[in-house]
Amino acid sequence: MKGFFKIFAGALAVLVFLIIMGVNQSADASPAEGKSVFTAKNCGGCHLTAGPNTDKTFEDKLKRKGPDLWFAGSKFKLDWLESWLQNPKPIRPMEYNSIEKKNAGNHAKLSATEAHQVAEYLNSLISKDVAEKVIEDGKPNIQGKIAFEKKQGCYGCHSVTKAGKVVGGLTGPSFVDAGKRLRGDWIYAYLKDPKALIPVKRMPTYVGVLNDNDMKAVAQHITTFK
Amino acid sequence: MLKRLTYTVLAILFVTVFFGIDKSFAASAEVNYKWYCSQCHGLKGDGKGVNATPDQPVNPKNHTDTAEMAKLTVSDVENVIRDGGAASSKSTMMPPFDKTMTSEEIKELVPYLSKLCNCKFK
């Protein structure tokens, strides 16, 4: 009987050890592992990961099947990436590059382990064009709110939540819960120098339209959408 | 003689390449309209673009409305595209395009809009 308990305790210890190792392995996923998953699933068939984007014409842009990810680590929050990859609900109401077809919501879904690994990989894709720690994410900014809603009609193209209801246009990526998804530094960098990040797009440029303070304020305001 | 011929060929090549590249960057009025304006004003210009959702504070202008569009001057049209709705005491939902399209491209949209409304601007 004593021998049985010894074996049982030993097996339990091995099991606990294996579980801990497994969890640790998952937590320490390297970008290289994520890159392997990304490549194996042919994610690069739709997403550009080696920037910068060199598109020059609308035709160049229309050849692209999905949003660029070569700056994903500068743009997205790691937690959001991992969670979204496991449950990919449409961010764009319309199909990528289309103003006629609705987004079918058929993005590939990853397992928890794959999502963790790919998120780590995407998080490693940083753009030198995005300065860090310029915007204080999540902090309310009234100047940004005024610029977003009154000076410019940003929600004409980007849907937002107003009084618990989703309103606004559909051609831009949705800003519902955008604060969970986007880094303010990326929004500001994009507004400041859109061509460096997305050279051809349907959104008008706001360089010379919004001043630098307004751009920072708008970026900060968007990060409060949660 | 051969030297002169070489220079001439090089000059022709340079001009062709230079203007060819330049041209490929500028889009026609119809292409620009369908790329930018149609998001709100619709591909046919009827004001029923995909962004014209029921909760928007204003409806995008119907560019096929002959009577309404004929009230505008060429300057009205150019100004609202260039500086946005706010500069013409209209809605800020219409963004300014002066940093997005060239001055020429904005001017070229006027005859295209005239075609859509089947009208002549004052």
Interface residues (C-beta under 8 A of the other chain):
Chain A: K56 T57 F58 M94 I99 E100 K150 K151 Q152 G153 G156 C157 K162 K165 V167 G168 G169 L170 T171 R202 P204 T205 Y206 V207 G208 V209
Chain B: S24 F25 A27 V31 W35 Y36 S38 Q39 C40 L43 G49 V50 N51 T53 D55 Q56 P57 G84 G85 A86 S91 T92 M93 M94 P95 P96 F97 D98 K99 T100
